[in-house]
Amino acid sequence: MSNVIPITRVNFSVGDLIHHRLFDYRGVIVDVDRVFEGSDEWYESVARSRPPKDKPWYHVLVDGSDHTTYVAERNLEPDDVLEPINHPLLEHFFTHFEQGKYIRSSPAN
């Protein structure tokens, strides 16, 4: 019998605009972890609502700030504004904004 790892379905992808349900901010997803990849110490001190570790987590650039955050999928919903966000790292991850979504930069050769 083989060890089959279940495939976790993600609801968002890189470039998607999101809204945080609890903290009411907009942002854009720059990376996706199919399960929690942070440390137990971080989880215990930051993830106060104790979201599940076996569900997707997202790295997000927060609109109107210069920081990133790591958010459990259950705390996110699609952004209904669909307008560009303001973040100094946007150009590091994306080339442009098109039809409510950021388009990823091509990897360097």
N, CA, C and O atoms as CSV, one atom per row, in Angstrom:
chain,resi,resn,atom,element,x,y,z
A,1,MET,N,N,0.852,-1.189,0.000
A,1,MET,CA,C,0.000,0.000,0.000
A,1,MET,C,C,0.888,1.239,0.000
A,1,MET,O,O,1.817,1.335,0.802
A,2,SER,N,N,0.614,2.178,-0.881
A,2,SER,CA,C,1.436,3.382,-0.969
A,2,SER,C,C,0.910,4.469,-0.037
A,2,SER,O,O,-0.263,4.487,0.338
A,3,ASN,N,N,1.812,5.366,0.319
A,3,ASN,CA,C,1.425,6.516,1.130
A,3,ASN,C,C,0.941,7.609,0.199
A,3,ASN,O,O,1.749,8.311,-0.408
A,4,VAL,N,N,-0.345,7.758,0.081
A,4,VAL,CA,C,-0.931,8.761,-0.796
A,4,VAL,C,C,-1.228,10.003,0.024
A,4,VAL,O,O,-1.920,9.946,1.041
A,5,ILE,N,N,-0.696,11.121,-0.431
A,5,ILE,CA,C,-0.950,12.389,0.243
A,5,ILE,C,C,-2.181,13.011,-0.403
A,5,ILE,O,O,-2.210,13.215,-1.616
A,6,PRO,N,N,-3.204,13.316,0.405
A,6,PRO,CA,C,-4.401,13.915,-0.187
A,6,PRO,C,C,-4.097,15.287,-0.787
A,6,PRO,O,O,-3.299,16.052,-0.244
A,7,ILE,N,N,-4.734,15.582,-1.895
A,7,ILE,CA,C,-4.552,16.869,-2.552
A,7,ILE,C,C,-5.512,17.865,-1.915
A,7,ILE,O,O,-6.723,17.650,-1.863
A,8,THR,N,N,-4.932,18.962,-1.433
A,8,THR,CA,C,-5.729,20.007,-0.815
A,8,THR,C,C,-6.152,20.998,-1.881
A,8,THR,O,O,-5.314,21.529,-2.609
A,9,ARG,N,N,-7.431,21.244,-1.974
A,9,ARG,CA,C,-7.955,22.212,-2.943
A,9,ARG,C,C,-7.757,23.612,-2.384
A,9,ARG,O,O,-8.072,23.873,-1.222
A,10,VAL,N,N,-7.237,24.509,-3.209
A,10,VAL,CA,C,-7.073,25.899,-2.799
A,10,VAL,C,C,-8.114,26.752,-3.514
A,10,VAL,O,O,-8.446,26.510,-4.674
A,11,ASN,N,N,-8.618,27.747,-2.805
A,11,ASN,CA,C,-9.655,28.605,-3.384
A,11,ASN,C,C,-9.110,29.867,-4.038
A,11,ASN,O,O,-9.835,30.560,-4.751
A,12,PHE,N,N,-7.820,30.171,-3.797
A,12,PHE,CA,C,-7.205,31.370,-4.351
A,12,PHE,C,C,-5.873,30.998,-4.978
A,12,PHE,O,O,-5.277,29.975,-4.639
A,13,SER,N,N,-5.410,31.844,-5.900
A,13,SER,CA,C,-4.113,31.601,-6.523
A,13,SER,C,C,-3.301,32.899,-6.547
A,13,SER,O,O,-3.817,33.977,-6.251
A,14,VAL,N,N,-2.029,32.773,-6.903
A,14,VAL,CA,C,-1.146,33.933,-6.970
A,14,VAL,C,C,-1.739,34.967,-7.920
A,14,VAL,O,O,-2.138,34.652,-9.041
A,15,GLY,N,N,-1.786,36.213,-7.442
A,15,GLY,CA,C,-2.335,37.311,-8.230
A,15,GLY,C,C,-3.766,37.665,-7.881
A,15,GLY,O,O,-4.255,38.725,-8.272
A,16,ASP,N,N,-4.450,36.789,-7.146
A,16,ASP,CA,C,-5.834,37.066,-6.761
A,16,ASP,C,C,-5.899,38.149,-5.684
A,16,ASP,O,O,-5.086,38.181,-4.760
A,17,LEU,N,N,-6.886,39.031,-5.827
A,17,LEU,CA,C,-7.171,40.024,-4.800
A,17,LEU,C,C,-8.075,39.387,-3.751
A,17,LEU,O,O,-9.033,38.684,-4.074
A,18,ILE,N,N,-7.746,39.650,-2.486
A,18,ILE,CA,C,-8.536,39.071,-1.389
A,18,ILE,C,C,-8.947,40.161,-0.394
A,18,ILE,O,O,-8.423,41.275,-0.402
A,19,HIS,N,N,-9.895,39.799,0.453
A,19,HIS,CA,C,-10.322,40.628,1.579
A,19,HIS,C,C,-10.252,39.756,2.821
A,19,HIS,O,O,-10.740,38.625,2.816
A,20,HIS,N,N,-9.642,40.279,3.894
A,20,HIS,CA,C,-9.561,39.532,5.149
A,20,HIS,C,C,-10.862,39.729,5.921
A,20,HIS,O,O,-11.236,40.857,6.240
A,21,ARG,N,N,-11.543,38.635,6.217
A,21,ARG,CA,C,-12.859,38.689,6.876
A,21,ARG,C,C,-12.811,39.298,8.277
A,21,ARG,O,O,-13.721,40.029,8.668
A,22,LEU,N,N,-11.753,39.001,9.031
A,22,LEU,CA,C,-11.682,39.453,10.420
A,22,LEU,C,C,-11.070,40.844,10.577
A,22,LEU,O,O,-11.541,41.645,11.385
A,23,PHE,N,N,-10.022,41.129,9.806
A,23,PHE,CA,C,-9.284,42.380,9.988
A,23,PHE,C,C,-9.575,43.428,8.929
A,23,PHE,O,O,-8.971,44.501,8.947
A,24,ASP,N,N,-10.486,43.142,8.008
A,24,ASP,CA,C,-11.003,44.107,7.038
A,24,ASP,C,C,-9.912,44.831,6.246
A,24,ASP,O,O,-9.906,46.059,6.167
A,25,TYR,N,N,-9.000,44.067,5.668
A,25,TYR,CA,C,-8.042,44.680,4.764
A,25,TYR,C,C,-8.064,43.941,3.432
A,25,TYR,O,O,-8.473,42.783,3.346
A,26,ARG,N,N,-7.612,44.645,2.393
A,26,ARG,CA,C,-7.468,44.061,1.061
A,26,ARG,C,C,-6.016,43.680,0.861
A,26,ARG,O,O,-5.127,44.187,1.545
A,27,GLY,N,N,-5.784,42.781,-0.084
A,27,GLY,CA,C,-4.422,42.409,-0.410
A,27,GLY,C,C,-4.387,41.563,-1.667
A,27,GLY,O,O,-5.412,41.288,-2.289
A,28,VAL,N,N,-3.159,41.153,-2.028
A,28,VAL,CA,C,-2.965,40.283,-3.181
A,28,VAL,C,C,-2.112,39.098,-2.752
A,28,VAL,O,O,-1.155,39.251,-1.993
A,29,ILE,N,N,-2.464,37.934,-3.237
A,29,ILE,CA,C,-1.746,36.706,-2.899
A,29,ILE,C,C,-0.473,36.616,-3.732
A,29,ILE,O,O,-0.495,36.782,-4.952
A,30,VAL,N,N,0.656,36.346,-3.034
A,30,VAL,CA,C,1.938,36.203,-3.730
A,30,VAL,C,C,2.491,34.781,-3.641
A,30,VAL,O,O,3.419,34.437,-4.374
A,31,ASP,N,N,1.935,33.949,-2.756
A,31,ASP,CA,C,2.371,32.555,-2.659
A,31,ASP,C,C,1.292,31.766,-1.927
A,31,ASP,O,O,0.526,32.315,-1.136
A,32,VAL,N,N,1.248,30.460,-2.210
A,32,VAL,CA,C,0.237,29.578,-1.632
A,32,VAL,C,C,0.930,28.375,-0.999
A,32,VAL,O,O,1.780,27.738,-1.622
A,33,ASP,N,N,0.561,28.072,0.242
A,33,ASP,CA,C,0.985,26.840,0.909
A,33,ASP,C,C,-0.253,25.976,1.073
A,33,ASP,O,O,-1.248,26.419,1.648
A,34,ARG,N,N,-0.204,24.759,0.579
A,34,ARG,CA,C,-1.385,23.878,0.657
A,34,ARG,C,C,-1.736,23.495,2.094
A,34,ARG,O,O,-2.872,23.121,2.383
A,35,VAL,N,N,-0.756,23.589,2.989
A,35,VAL,CA,C,-0.959,23.411,4.431
A,35,VAL,C,C,-0.079,24.432,5.137
A,35,VAL,O,O,0.810,25.015,4.517
A,36,PHE,N,N,-0.312,24.654,6.410
A,36,PHE,CA,C,0.470,25.599,7.204
A,36,PHE,C,C,1.947,25.228,7.182
A,36,PHE,O,O,2.303,24.085,7.468
A,37,GLU,N,N,2.813,26.188,6.844
A,37,GLU,CA,C,4.254,25.943,6.750
A,37,GLU,C,C,5.058,26.759,7.759
A,37,GLU,O,O,6.288,26.741,7.734
A,38,GLY,N,N,4.369,27.472,8.643
A,38,GLY,CA,C,5.070,28.283,9.636
A,38,GLY,C,C,5.495,27.461,10.837
A,38,GLY,O,O,5.279,26.250,10.888
A,39,SER,N,N,6.104,28.136,11.805
A,39,SER,CA,C,6.563,27.458,13.015
A,39,SER,C,C,5.425,27.345,14.032
A,39,SER,O,O,4.463,28.113,14.004
A,40,ASP,N,N,5.562,26.374,14.921
A,40,ASP,CA,C,4.578,26.228,15.993
A,40,ASP,C,C,4.565,27.466,16.883
A,40,ASP,O,O,3.509,27.872,17.369
A,41,GLU,N,N,5.733,28.066,17.096
A,41,GLU,CA,C,5.826,29.274,17.928
A,41,GLU,C,C,5.035,30.420,17.302
A,41,GLU,O,O,4.292,31.119,17.991
A,42,TRP,N,N,5.201,30.610,15.976
A,42,TRP,CA,C,4.458,31.666,15.292
A,42,TRP,C,C,2.962,31.408,15.402
A,42,TRP,O,O,2.195,32.313,15.730
A,43,TYR,N,N,2.549,30.186,15.130
A,43,TYR,CA,C,1.130,29.833,15.178
A,43,TYR,C,C,0.546,30.140,16.554
A,43,TYR,O,O,-0.521,30.745,16.660
A,44,GLU,N,N,1.248,29.721,17.605
A,44,GLU,CA,C,0.754,29.925,18.971
A,44,GLU,C,C,0.652,31.404,19.336
A,44,GLU,O,O,-0.267,31.800,20.052
A,45,SER,N,N,1.589,32.225,18.851
A,45,SER,CA,C,1.582,33.629,19.246
A,45,SER,C,C,0.766,34.533,18.327
A,45,SER,O,O,0.300,35.586,18.763
A,46,VAL,N,N,0.579,34.142,17.047
A,46,VAL,CA,C,-0.080,35.033,16.089
A,46,VAL,C,C,-1.464,34.547,15.665
A,46,VAL,O,O,-2.384,35.357,15.550
A,47,ALA,N,N,-1.630,33.269,15.433
A,47,ALA,CA,C,-2.889,32.731,14.900
A,47,ALA,C,C,-3.901,32.511,16.023
A,47,ALA,O,O,-4.217,31.378,16.386
A,48,ARG,N,N,-4.389,33.599,16.552
A,48,ARG,CA,C,-5.249,33.529,17.744
A,48,ARG,C,C,-6.572,32.806,17.519
A,48,ARG,O,O,-7.117,32.217,18.453
A,49,SER,N,N,-7.095,32.842,16.301
A,49,SER,CA,C,-8.373,32.166,16.042
A,49,SER,C,C,-8.181,30.672,15.790
A,49,SER,O,O,-9.149,29.946,15.566
A,50,ARG,N,N,-6.939,30.222,15.826
A,50,ARG,CA,C,-6.565,28.806,15.662
A,50,ARG,C,C,-7.133,28.173,14.389
A,50,ARG,O,O,-7.820,27.154,14.448
A,51,PRO,N,N,-6.838,28.789,13.232
A,51,PRO,CA,C,-7.296,28.183,11.978
A,51,PRO,C,C,-6.601,26.842,11.751
A,51,PRO,O,O,-5.510,26.609,12.271
A,52,PRO,N,N,-7.221,25.976,10.988
A,52,PRO,CA,C,-6.642,24.645,10.774
A,52,PRO,C,C,-5.306,24.702,10.034
A,52,PRO,O,O,-5.131,25.468,9.086
A,53,LYS,N,N,-4.374,23.875,10.491
A,53,LYS,CA,C,-3.057,23.805,9.862
A,53,LYS,C,C,-3.062,22.915,8.625
A,53,LYS,O,O,-2.145,22.987,7.807
A,54,ASP,N,N,-4.081,22.081,8.482
A,54,ASP,CA,C,-4.116,21.142,7.354
A,54,ASP,C,C,-4.909,21.671,6.161
A,54,ASP,O,O,-5.243,20.915,5.249
A,55,LYS,N,N,-5.206,22.958,6.169
A,55,LYS,CA,C,-5.888,23.630,5.059
A,55,LYS,C,C,-4.945,24.679,4.480
A,55,LYS,O,O,-3.921,24.975,5.097
A,56,PRO,N,N,-5.257,25.258,3.302
A,56,PRO,CA,C,-4.359,26.227,2.669
A,56,PRO,C,C,-4.128,27.505,3.485
A,56,PRO,O,O,-5.006,27.993,4.196
A,57,TRP,N,N,-2.898,28.022,3.345
A,57,TRP,CA,C,-2.471,29.300,3.915
A,57,TRP,C,C,-1.850,30.112,2.785
A,57,TRP,O,O,-1.305,29.550,1.835
A,58,TYR,N,N,-1.935,31.447,2.893
A,58,TYR,CA,C,-1.510,32.327,1.810
A,58,TYR,C,C,-0.583,33.434,2.309
A,58,TYR,O,O,-0.761,33.979,3.399
A,59,HIS,N,N,0.415,33.748,1.474
A,59,HIS,CA,C,1.299,34.886,1.710
A,59,HIS,C,C,0.677,36.061,0.966
A,59,HIS,O,O,0.405,35.970,-0.231
A,60,VAL,N,N,0.455,37.159,1.674
A,60,VAL,CA,C,-0.326,38.274,1.134
A,60,VAL,C,C,0.410,39.608,1.309
A,60,VAL,O,O,0.961,39.894,2.372
A,61,LEU,N,N,0.408,40.414,0.242
A,61,LEU,CA,C,0.838,41.806,0.347
A,61,LEU,C,C,-0.386,42.606,0.768
A,61,LEU,O,O,-1.424,42.540,0.109
A,62,VAL,N,N,-0.277,43.357,1.853
A,62,VAL,CA,C,-1.403,44.100,2.397
A,62,VAL,C,C,-1.488,45.482,1.767
A,62,VAL,O,O,-0.505,46.223,1.744
A,63,ASP,N,N,-2.666,45.826,1.256
A,63,ASP,CA,C,-2.914,47.108,0.604
A,63,ASP,C,C,-2.664,48.270,1.562
A,63,ASP,O,O,-3.090,48.246,2.717
A,64,GLY,N,N,-1.960,49.291,1.054
A,64,GLY,CA,C,-1.743,50.503,1.830
A,64,GLY,C,C,-0.701,50.369,2.922
A,64,GLY,O,O,-0.628,51.220,3.808
A,65,SER,N,N,0.110,49.315,2.878
A,65,SER,CA,C,1.149,49.128,3.880
A,65,SER,C,C,2.423,48.661,3.200
A,65,SER,O,O,2.471,48.530,1.977
A,66,ASP,N,N,3.446,48.411,3.988
A,66,ASP,CA,C,4.686,47.898,3.420
A,66,ASP,C,C,5.005,46.509,3.975
A,66,ASP,O,O,6.135,46.039,3.846
A,67,HIS,N,N,4.029,45.853,4.586
A,67,HIS,CA,C,4.296,44.522,5.137
A,67,HIS,C,C,3.509,43.431,4.420
A,67,HIS,O,O,2.559,43.691,3.682
A,68,THR,N,N,3.941,42.212,4.667
A,68,THR,CA,C,3.251,41.032,4.158
A,68,THR,C,C,2.663,40.295,5.346
A,68,THR,O,O,3.027,40.557,6.493
A,69,THR,N,N,1.762,39.383,5.072
A,69,THR,CA,C,1.172,38.601,6.141
A,69,THR,C,C,0.950,37.175,5.654
A,69,THR,O,O,1.018,36.893,4.457
A,70,TYR,N,N,0.686,36.293,6.592
A,70,TYR,CA,C,0.458,34.875,6.314
A,70,TYR,C,C,-0.918,34.554,6.868
A,70,TYR,O,O,-1.143,34.677,8.072
A,71,VAL,N,N,-1.846,34.143,6.002
A,71,VAL,CA,C,-3.251,34.057,6.386
A,71,VAL,C,C,-3.857,32.707,6.018
A,71,VAL,O,O,-3.620,32.177,4.933
A,72,ALA,N,N,-4.642,32.164,6.942
A,72,ALA,CA,C,-5.374,30.924,6.682
A,72,ALA,C,C,-6.517,31.201,5.711
A,72,ALA,O,O,-7.146,32.258,5.748
A,73,GLU,N,N,-6.768,30.232,4.849
A,73,GLU,CA,C,-7.813,30.393,3.838
A,73,GLU,C,C,-9.169,30.742,4.447
A,73,GLU,O,O,-9.918,31.536,3.879
A,74,ARG,N,N,-9.485,30.158,5.592
A,74,ARG,CA,C,-10.826,30.397,6.154
A,74,ARG,C,C,-11.070,31.862,6.522
A,74,ARG,O,O,-12.217,32.271,6.700
A,75,ASN,N,N,-10.005,32.649,6.636
A,75,ASN,CA,C,-10.161,34.065,6.972
A,75,ASN,C,C,-10.210,34.972,5.744
A,75,ASN,O,O,-10.279,36.195,5.873
A,76,LEU,N,N,-10.175,34.372,4.557
A,76,LEU,CA,C,-10.163,35.168,3.330
A,76,LEU,C,C,-11.427,34.976,2.511
A,76,LEU,O,O,-12.081,33.935,2.561
A,77,GLU,N,N,-11.747,36.019,1.754
A,77,GLU,CA,C,-12.836,35.958,0.782
A,77,GLU,C,C,-12.385,36.749,-0.437
A,77,GLU,O,O,-11.482,37.580,-0.337
A,78,PRO,N,N,-13.004,36.499,-1.588
A,78,PRO,CA,C,-12.628,37.282,-2.771
A,78,PRO,C,C,-12.886,38.767,-2.539
A,78,PRO,O,O,-13.873,39.144,-1.908
A,79,ASP,N,N,-12.000,39.596,-3.048
A,79,ASP,CA,C,-12.155,41.049,-2.948
A,79,ASP,C,C,-13.184,41.498,-3.967
A,79,ASP,O,O,-13.099,41.123,-5.137
A,80,ASP,N,N,-14.147,42.287,-3.548
A,80,ASP,CA,C,-15.176,42.720,-4.490
A,80,ASP,C,C,-14.889,44.092,-5.094
A,80,ASP,O,O,-15.638,44.558,-5.952
A,81,VAL,N,N,-13.808,44.746,-4.651
A,81,VAL,CA,C,-13.454,46.052,-5.205
A,81,VAL,C,C,-12.794,45.880,-6.573
A,81,VAL,O,O,-13.083,46.628,-7.506
A,82,LEU,N,N,-11.912,44.896,-6.685
A,82,LEU,CA,C,-11.221,44.559,-7.937
A,82,LEU,C,C,-10.437,45.717,-8.546
A,82,LEU,O,O,-10.340,45.842,-9.767
A,83,GLU,N,N,-9.881,46.559,-7.684
A,83,GLU,CA,C,-9.009,47.644,-8.112
A,83,GLU,C,C,-7.605,47.355,-7.614
A,83,GLU,O,O,-7.441,46.625,-6.636
A,84,PRO,N,N,-6.573,47.916,-8.270
A,84,PRO,CA,C,-5.203,47.669,-7.837
A,84,PRO,C,C,-4.980,48.051,-6.373
A,84,PRO,O,O,-5.661,48.919,-5.827
A,85,ILE,N,N,-4.014,47.383,-5.759
A,85,ILE,CA,C,-3.647,47.726,-4.397
A,85,ILE,C,C,-2.371,48.569,-4.426
A,85,ILE,O,O,-1.735,48.713,-5.470
A,86,ASN,N,N,-2.008,49.118,-3.278
A,86,ASN,CA,C,-0.811,49.925,-3.141
A,86,ASN,C,C,0.145,49.206,-2.187
A,86,ASN,O,O,-0.132,49.081,-0.994
A,87,HIS,N,N,1.282,48.733,-2.731
A,87,HIS,CA,C,2.290,48.047,-1.911
A,87,HIS,C,C,3.643,48.175,-2.608
A,87,HIS,O,O,3.726,47.995,-3.823
A,88,PRO,N,N,4.714,48.485,-1.855
A,88,PRO,CA,C,6.017,48.689,-2.495
A,88,PRO,C,C,6.628,47.445,-3.141
A,88,PRO,O,O,7.531,47.587,-3.965
A,89,LEU,N,N,6.183,46.244,-2.807
A,89,LEU,CA,C,6.752,45.020,-3.367
A,89,LEU,C,C,6.003,44.479,-4.584
A,89,LEU,O,O,6.377,43.435,-5.118
A,90,LEU,N,N,4.960,45.166,-5.031
A,90,LEU,CA,C,4.176,44.678,-6.171
A,90,LEU,C,C,5.048,44.359,-7.383
A,90,LEU,O,O,4.900,43.301,-7.994
A,91,GLU,N,N,5.949,45.265,-7.732
A,91,GLU,CA,C,6.777,45.071,-8.928
A,91,GLU,C,C,7.733,43.884,-8.792
A,91,GLU,O,O,8.204,43.347,-9.795
A,92,HIS,N,N,8.016,43.480,-7.569
A,92,HIS,CA,C,8.875,42.312,-7.336
A,92,HIS,C,C,8.171,41.017,-7.744
A,92,HIS,O,O,8.815,40.059,-8.171
A,93,PHE,N,N,6.854,40.998,-7.608
A,93,PHE,CA,C,6.076,39.784,-7.872
A,93,PHE,C,C,5.293,39.803,-9.182
A,93,PHE,O,O,5.071,38.755,-9.788
A,94,PHE,N,N,4.873,40.988,-9.621
A,94,PHE,CA,C,3.946,41.071,-10.739
A,94,PHE,C,C,4.407,42.086,-11.783
A,94,PHE,O,O,5.112,43.046,-11.475
A,95,THR,N,N,3.987,41.847,-13.032
A,95,THR,CA,C,4.314,42.784,-14.110
A,95,THR,C,C,3.224,43.817,-14.321
A,95,THR,O,O,3.511,44.975,-14.623
A,96,HIS,N,N,1.955,43.398,-14.160
A,96,HIS,CA,C,0.865,44.348,-14.368
A,96,HIS,C,C,-0.440,43.826,-13.764
A,96,HIS,O,O,-0.531,42.696,-13.283
A,97,PHE,N,N,-1.429,44.691,-13.813
A,97,PHE,CA,C,-2.758,44.404,-13.287
A,97,PHE,C,C,-3.723,44.359,-14.467
A,97,PHE,O,O,-3.757,45.277,-15.287
A,98,GLU,N,N,-4.505,43.285,-14.545
A,98,GLU,CA,C,-5.383,43.107,-15.702
A,98,GLU,C,C,-6.694,42.440,-15.283
A,98,GLU,O,O,-6.688,41.343,-14.725
A,99,GLN,N,N,-7.803,43.102,-15.553
A,99,GLN,CA,C,-9.133,42.545,-15.286
A,99,GLN,C,C,-9.292,42.019,-13.865
A,99,GLN,O,O,-9.780,40.909,-13.657
A,100,GLY,N,N,-8.874,42.829,-12.885
A,100,GLY,CA,C,-9.065,42.480,-11.485
A,100,GLY,C,C,-8.089,41.476,-10.911
A,100,GLY,O,O,-8.332,40.920,-9.840
A,101,LYS,N,N,-6.973,41.230,-11.614
A,101,LYS,CA,C,-5.987,40.245,-11.143
A,101,LYS,C,C,-4.588,40.712,-11.505
A,101,LYS,O,O,-4.374,41.325,-12.551
A,102,TYR,N,N,-3.633,40.412,-10.624
A,102,TYR,CA,C,-2.235,40.718,-10.917
A,102,TYR,C,C,-1.622,39.581,-11.723
A,102,TYR,O,O,-1.888,38.406,-11.470
A,103,ILE,N,N,-0.804,39.948,-12.690
A,103,ILE,CA,C,-0.139,38.979,-13.573
A,103,ILE,C,C,1.296,38.809,-13.072
A,103,ILE,O,O,2.030,39.782,-12.903
A,104,ARG,N,N,1.674,37.565,-12.841
A,104,ARG,CA,C,2.960,37.235,-12.254
A,104,ARG,C,C,4.125,37.559,-13.174
A,104,ARG,O,O,4.039,37.403,-14.392
A,105,SER,N,N,5.223,38.015,-12.564
A,105,SER,CA,C,6.468,38.241,-13.297
A,105,SER,C,C,7.025,36.906,-13.738
A,105,SER,O,O,6.874,35.905,-13.037
A,106,SER,N,N,7.665,36.882,-14.887
A,106,SER,CA,C,8.335,35.669,-15.356
A,106,SER,C,C,9.582,35.447,-14.524
A,106,SER,O,O,10.264,36.405,-14.161
A,107,PRO,N,N,9.892,34.176,-14.212
A,107,PRO,CA,C,11.126,33.919,-13.455
A,107,PRO,C,C,12.346,34.335,-14.274
A,107,PRO,O,O,12.354,34.236,-15.501
A,108,ALA,N,N,13.369,34.799,-13.571
A,108,ALA,CA,C,14.609,35.202,-14.251
A,108,ALA,C,C,15.281,33.988,-14.874
A,108,ALA,O,O,15.259,32.900,-14.300
A,109,ASN,N,N,15.869,34.168,-16.029
A,109,ASN,CA,C,16.561,33.068,-16.719
A,109,ASN,C,C,17.948,32.879,-16.185
A,109,ASN,O,O,18.673,32.000,-16.648
